């Protein structure tokens, strides 16, 4: 009876580790996507601000 209970605990632990690994993988994927988005946003802001400063220089 004691071995059966230990087996269930071990199975729950393995399942929990698998779920946690999947969550960590999703978080890493989201972080990498956010980094790419922020890089693209920074490029757009840099281009727009450059255009604005050129227009200001014309005035």
HUMO-V508692 format. One record per pair of residues at least 12 apart in sequence whose ideal C-beta (glycine too) atoms are under 10 Angstrom apart, sorted by sequence separation. I is the first residue (numbers start at 0). J is the second residue. If there is no record, write none. Layout:
# HUMO-V508692
i->[I | I]
j->[J | J]
This chain:
# HUMO-V508692
none
